[in-house]
Amino acid sequence: MSDRTSHWQAVYTSKAETEVSWYQDNPAISLRLIRDANAAPASRIIDIGGGASRLVDALLAAGYRALAVLDISAAALEAARARLGTAGAEVEWITADVTTWMPQQRYDIWHDRAAFHFLTEERDRRAYVERMREAVVPGGQIIIGTFALDGPEKCSGLSVQRYDAQSLADTLGPPFELLDSCTEAHRTPWDAVQQFQFSRFRRS
């Protein structure tokens, strides 16, 4: 088991989903950006680093049916699957490190809130982008939320890489075209405020 896997397994086996800083009861910005990406009920949507996030619940409730959630932590995915009950059977659950994952199909929309910014090594960022290039269909869209330039420098005891829309676009490079971006002041369960930025891209 890699150090990265061990870290996230420990987080999700020692804390409830509502006890982590990134917890959101209502992932409103992610939902809006997915709608802005012209997602249809049959669109293939993957949530990268989705963990125990409630985004999959909200997408199912909104009528999306071709959903996948990828996370390095099996414990996180099991928490989400248990929470959803029988509805979880409709979701593809993928336990993998996104930097070494081999996609088995292609997706119309790639969503990532707060996973990419943990990749502080250039080789890991390159591997992530390569997987994204393989997994997203031409014309598909990518939504990535990271800590903003004025966001935290660390999260869950780990250093992060902060971005604005342009620096994220430069990191991803072609064939990913920046379409729009927005910011969010995320309030943690203990009432601290973390500055995020979200960017939406099209794979040309």
C-alpha positions in Angstrom: 0.0 0.0 0.0 1.5 3.4 -1.0 2.0 6.2 1.5 -0.7 8.2 -0.3 -3.2 5.3 0.0 -2.3 4.7 3.7 -2.9 8.4 4.5 -6.3 8.6 3.0 -7.4 5.2 4.4 -6.4 6.5 7.8 -8.4 9.7 7.3 -11.6 8.0 6.3 -11.4 5.2 8.9 -10.7 7.7 11.8 -13.2 10.5 10.9 -16.8 10.7 9.9 -17.6 12.4 6.6 -18.8 15.5 8.4 -15.5 15.8 10.3 -13.3 16.5 7.4 -12.6 20.1 6.2 -13.9 19.6 2.7 -17.3 18.3 3.7 -20.3 19.9 1.9 -23.9 19.1 2.5 -24.9 20.9 -0.7 -22.2 20.9 -3.5 -24.0 23.7 -5.3 -21.1 25.0 -7.4 -20.2 21.6 -8.6 -23.8 20.9 -9.6 -24.1 24.3 -11.4 -20.9 23.7 -13.3 -22.0 20.2 -14.3 -25.3 21.7 -15.6 -23.2 24.4 -17.4 -21.3 21.6 -19.1 -24.6 20.6 -20.8 -24.8 17.3 -18.9 -27.7 15.1 -19.9 -29.2 12.3 -17.8 -27.2 9.8 -19.8 -23.9 11.7 -19.8 -21.1 9.7 -18.4 -19.8 11.6 -15.3 -16.8 10.7 -13.2 -16.0 12.3 -9.8 -12.3 12.1 -9.2 -11.3 11.9 -5.5 -15.0 11.8 -4.7 -14.4 10.0 -1.5 -17.5 10.2 0.7 -18.7 13.4 -1.0 -22.4 14.0 -1.3 -22.1 15.0 -5.0 -23.0 11.6 -6.2 -26.2 11.7 -4.0 -27.1 15.0 -5.6 -26.4 13.8 -9.1 -28.6 10.7 -8.7 -31.4 12.9 -7.2 -31.1 15.2 -10.3 -31.6 12.3 -12.6 -28.1 11.5 -13.8 -27.6 7.8 -14.3 -24.2 7.1 -15.7 -22.1 7.9 -12.7 -18.7 6.8 -11.5 -16.7 7.8 -8.4 -13.0 7.2 -8.1 -11.0 7.5 -4.9 -7.8 6.1 -3.5 -9.5 5.2 -0.3 -11.7 2.1 -0.3 -13.1 3.2 3.1 -14.3 6.5 1.6 -16.1 4.8 -1.2 -17.7 2.2 1.1 -19.0 5.1 3.3 -20.7 6.7 0.3 -22.0 3.4 -1.0 -23.5 2.5 2.4 -25.1 6.0 2.7 -26.8 5.6 -0.7 -28.1 2.1 0.1 -29.8 0.5 -2.9 -29.2 3.6 -5.1 -25.5 3.0 -4.8 -25.8 -0.1 -7.0 -26.3 2.3 -10.0 -22.9 3.9 -9.4 -19.5 2.6 -10.7 -17.1 2.6 -7.7 -13.4 2.7 -8.6 -10.8 2.3 -5.9 -7.6 3.7 -7.5 -4.9 6.3 -7.4 -5.8 8.5 -10.3 -2.1 8.9 -11.2 -1.7 5.2 -11.9 -5.3 4.3 -12.9 -6.0 2.8 -16.3 -9.4 4.0 -17.5 -11.6 1.3 -18.8 -14.1 3.6 -20.6 -14.4 7.3 -21.6 -16.4 10.0 -19.9 -18.3 13.1 -21.0 -17.6 15.0 -17.8 -14.6 14.8 -15.4 -15.2 16.4 -12.0 -12.6 16.9 -9.3 -13.1 19.0 -6.2 -10.0 19.1 -4.0 -8.0 16.1 -5.3 -5.7 17.7 -7.9 -4.3 20.3 -5.5 -2.7 17.5 -3.4 -0.4 16.6 -6.4 2.6 18.7 -5.5 5.1 16.7 -7.6 5.3 17.5 -11.3 5.4 13.8 -12.3 2.1 13.2 -10.5 0.5 16.2 -12.2 1.7 14.9 -15.6 0.3 11.4 -14.8 -3.0 12.9 -13.8 -3.3 15.0 -17.0 -2.4 11.9 -19.1 -5.2 9.9 -17.4 -7.6 12.8 -18.0 -6.6 12.9 -21.7 -7.3 9.2 -22.0 -10.5 9.2 -20.1 -12.4 12.3 -21.5 -14.0 12.2 -24.9 -13.2 14.9 -27.4 -15.6 17.7 -26.7 -16.0 16.5 -23.2 -15.7 18.9 -20.2 -13.5 19.0 -17.1 -14.3 20.7 -13.9 -11.6 21.1 -11.3 -11.8 22.8 -7.9 -8.6 23.6 -6.1 -7.5 25.9 -3.3 -7.2 29.4 -4.7 -4.0 31.4 -4.5 -5.2 32.9 -1.1 -6.4 29.5 0.1 -4.7 27.2 2.7 -1.2 26.0 2.1 -1.9 22.6 3.7 -4.9 20.3 4.1 -5.2 17.1 6.1 -1.6 17.5 7.1 -0.4 17.6 3.5 1.0 20.4 1.4 -1.1 21.5 -1.5 -0.5 23.4 -4.8 -2.7 26.5 -5.1 -4.0 27.8 -8.4 -6.0 30.5 -10.1 -7.8 29.7 -13.4 -4.8 30.7 -15.6 -2.2 28.8 -13.7 -4.4 25.7 -13.7 -4.9 26.1 -17.5 -1.2 26.4 -18.0 -0.6 23.3 -15.9 -3.2 21.2 -17.8 -2.0 22.5 -21.2 -3.5 21.5 -24.6 -5.9 20.0 -25.5 -7.8 21.6 -22.6 -9.5 24.9 -23.3 -10.5 27.1 -20.3 -14.2 28.0 -20.6 -15.0 29.7 -17.3 -14.0 29.9 -13.7 -15.4 31.1 -10.3 -14.4 31.3 -6.7 -16.0 29.9 -3.5 -15.5 30.8 0.1 -16.0 27.3 1.6 -17.0 27.1 5.2 -15.7 24.1 7.0 -17.7 22.1 9.6 -15.8 24.1 12.3 -16.6 27.4 10.7 -13.3 28.2 9.2 -13.3 29.7 5.7 -11.2 28.3 2.8 -10.9 30.0 -0.5 -11.4 27.7 -3.5 -11.4 28.3 -7.3 -13.2 26.2 -9.8 -12.4 26.1 -13.5 -14.2 24.5 -16.4 -12.5 23.2 -19.5 -13.3 21.6 -22.8 -11.2 18.8 -24.3 -10.6 19.8 -27.9 
